[in-house]
Amino acid sequence: MTIRKTTLALFVAQLALIGSAHAFEAYASNEGSSSISVIDGKTMSVASTIAVEGKPRGIVISNDGKTVYVSEQTKGRLLVIDTAKHKITKEIPLGESPEGLGINKDGTLIAAAVERLNSVLVVNTHTGKVVATIKTEGENPEHAEFSPDGKWIYASAEEDHRVDILDVKTGKEVKSVEVGKRPRGIGFTPDGKLAFIGCEMDNSVYVIDVASMDVVKRIPAGLRANGIVVSPDGKYVYVSNGGDANVMQIDVAKLAVVNTFPVGKRPWNMSIADNGKYLLVASGRSDEVSVVDLEKGKALPPVPVGQRPWGVVAH
């Protein structure tokens, strides 16, 4: 009887493992085809498409995976999408030309970089209201990311060479840090000690010490370094190189590039799925989400999506 119970328990466990393989869902914002592609991680294919009037760009997902937030450029709004229904449930005005979005750890606040306003808008996700508009010193903020403790928002200035550090509590800028030309993607290590900035016209990644708010390292990257994402364990940072059609892996302990993965054309923003197993890359000129198996260290077949995907998120 004991042997039979043990065998049954092992069989059930194996079934659970099989069922959980690729058990994630991802969303790609396609600015060229005015749509959101919903990717099934089990089949690595598009399961459905959500039509969006205009140009969807910045995209984040709530911690529980129930809600996706998308910035739409042409009408200057934040779209709220119910992931169970694959339907837009709310629109929140932001201002002219919003781009990158950030979401704080508990999912209560969204930070939206709004280019033409030279500002970052903070939206309360419970009320759907803009609770702060923070002017940035840098011109045309493109990305806005919360620090892991939620105290700071880092905003990268597309038409400048600086990152603006904003105090969430006071709603004011506290420092503007000089980095390389045309900074774009931003990522924090999970412990909140370091921030990594992809600088497109400098072909490099700048590292900021969060405590001192100073640059501590410049890491040479590829041509037109752009998107940034950090592994869940904080050991690696990934930077997409738009001109090289690849993604570089940076070892955080060494602050040096240790690997390079080929992906589609014009890789842009990225996400990590399945507890750190897969790297998903919005490859804008290939109309696909490129996939890298991080455990095996190799590229997998890409997922065709809509036209010119700007970003991708997974849960």
N, C-alpha and C positions, 0 to 999 in steps of 0.2 A: 504493500500500500504506500509506504514512504517513497519507494523508488518511482511508482507511478505518479505520485503527486509532484515529485521533483522534476520528472520528465515533462509533465504537463506545464509546470511553472516555467521551465526553460523554453518550451514551445511558445507559450504566450508572450514571453519576453522577446523572443526572436520575431514574432509577428509584430510586436509593438515597434521594434527597431526598423523593420521593413516598412511599416506604415508611416514612420516618422521621417523616412528618407526624403530629402528635398522638401520637407514640410514647411514651406513658407510661401508667402504671396508677395509679389513686388509690383510697384506701380511706376511707370515711366511717363514723364510729361513730354509730349511731342509738340513742339511749337510750330513745326511746319505743317502738320496735318490737323491741328486744333483738336487734339485728343489725348486721353490717358489710356495707355495700354496696361491691362491687368495681366500679370504673368503668374502662371501656376508653377510653383517650384517643383512639383512632382513630375510634371511633363516637360518642364523647361520650354513652355510655349505660351502664346497669348491666349488666355481663356475668354476674355471679353474686352470690349473697348468702350470707353466713356467719352461721348462727344462733348467738346468744350468750345464754345464760341470765342474766338480770339487766339491769343498765344499763351498757352500754359508754360510756365518756366519753373520757378522755385517750387520744391515739393518736400514735405516732411510728413511723418506719420506719428500718431499718438503711441504712447508706450503700450497700450492695450491692443493696438492694431485696429481699433474700431473706426478711426477717423483719419482721413488724409486731407492735408491742407495744401493748396496750390495757389501760387501767385499767377494772375492773368494780366498780361502787359497792356493789351490794347484798351481795355476799359478800366484799368487800374484798380483791381479788386482781388480779394482773397476768397477763394472758393473752398467750401467745406464739403467733403465727400464722405458719405456713409459707405464703409467698405462692405457691409453686409448686403446692401441694396445696390451698390455700384452706382450711386446717384448723388448728384449735387443737391444738398439740402439747405445751403445758405450762401449768400454772397455778402462780403463785407468791404465797403469802399476803403481804398488805401491811398490813392493819389497816382499821379502820372508815372508810369513805367516802373512798377515793382519787379524785383528779380529774386535774389536769394532769400530763403526763409530759414529761420532757426527755431527750435522748440526747446523749452527748458525741461529739466529732468522730470518734473512731476506733471508736465503736459498742460499747465495752466496758462502759459504765456507763449505767444508766437512773436518772433522778431522778424520784421520785413524790411529789407533794404529797398528804399524807394529812390531811384536814381534822380529823377527830375526835381524832387523835393530836397535833395541833398540831406536826407534824413533817414533814420530808422524808426519805424512805427512799431509800437508794442501793443499786441491785441490780447485781451483776456478771452480765453477759449470758452469759459463758462457763460459770459454775458455776450460775447461776440462784439464787444466794443473796443475801440482804440483807446488805451488808457495812458499812452505817452507818445509824444512825437519828439525825437531827440535829433537835433541838428548835428551834422558831422563836419569836421574841418576838411576832410578829404572830399574830393569831387566825385560824384556819381558812385555812391556806395553800391556794390554788387552783391556781396554776401554779408550775412549777419548771423553770428553764432553765439549761443550762450556758453559761458564757462560751466563746467560740471556742477559747481556749487550754486549756480544761478545768480551770482553777484554781478557778473560782468557780461556785456555784449561786445564782441569784437566785430568791427565792420571794416571790410576792405574797400578801398577807393579805386575804382576801375580807371579813372582818368588821373590818377595821382600815384604817389609812391609811399603811401602810408596806410597804417591800420589805426582806426580810431577806437579807443577803449571807452565804453560807456558804462556808467554806474546805473544799474537797474533800479536801485532804491531811490536815488535822487533824480533820475531821469536826465542826467547831465553827462557830458563828455569830461573825462578826467585826464586823458593824455592822448596825444597823437604820436605814434611810433613810426619812424621812417624805416621802410623796407625797400625791396626792389621795385622796379617800374611795373605798373599795372598788376597790383595784387588781386587775387581772385579767391580761390578756395581757402577755407579755414578749418582746422581741426584741433581739438584739445586731447591730450592724454587723459585717460579716465581719472587719474589722481588730481587733475587740474593744475599740474605744475608747469607744463609746457604747452605752447600753442604753435602750430605749424601753418605757414602761409605760403601758398603757391603764387609765384610772381611770374606772370606770363612773358613780359618783355625782358626779363632778367634771366630767364631759363634756370630758375633756382627756387629753392624752398628756404624761407627764413624761419628761424626758431626764436620765439619770444619766451623769456622767463616770466611767468605770470606774476610772481611775487614782486619782482623788481620792475616789471613792465619795460624791460630792455631786450634788445636783440642779443642773443648769445651765440648764434651760429648761422652761417649761410652755407647751405648744402647745394652744390651744383646738381641740376636735374637735366631733363631733356628739353627739346625745342618747344617753346610756348607752354611751360609748366602751368597747370591750371587747377583741376579739382584736387581736393584733399579729403581723405577719410582715414580714420584711425581704427586699428583692430580692437575688438572688445577687451582683450587682455592688456592693451597698451604697449605691446612689444614692437609693433610695426606701424608705420605710416605709409600710405600709398598716395602717389602723386601721378595724375594723368598728364601726359605730354601731347598736347594737341597737334604739334607739327611732326611728331615722330610716330604717331599711332601706337603708342605703348604706355604701360604703367610701370613706374619704378617703385620698388619696395625699399623703404628706409628703416634701418634698424635703430630704434630709439636709444638703446644703450650706447651704440657707437656713433649715432648721428651721422650715418653714412649710408649710401645706396648699396644694397647687397644683392638685389635681383631685379630683373626686368622682364615683363610679360608683354607679348604682342597682343594688341586688341584692334578694334575697328578704326576707321578714319575719324579724325577729330574727336578723340575721347574728351569728355567733358566732366560732368559730375558723377559721383559714385556712391555705392552703398555696400555694406557687408551683410550677408544673409546666412541663415542657418547656423547661428552661434559661432560665426567666424570662419565657416568652411568655404563660402563662396564670395568672391568679389564681383559685383555687378557694375558695369561701366556704360554710361550713356554715350554711345559713339555716334555723334551727330551727323557726320557725313556718310555713314554707312547705313543709317536708318535701322540701327540694331542696338540691343543691349548685349555687350560682350560679357562673357562669363569666364572667370578664372577660378579653378579649383585650388584653393590656397593650401590644402593639406597635401596635395600631390605636386603642387608647384607648376601647373601647366594650364594653358588656355583650353577651354571646351568650346563646342559649337555655339555660336551666338544665337540670340533670340531675335528674329525680325520683329520690329515694332512699327510705329508710325514714322512720319517724316521729321527728321532733325530732332531727336530726343535731346532735351536739355538736362534733365536730371532723372534720378531713379531712387526709390526708397524700398525697403523690404521689412517684412515683419514675419 
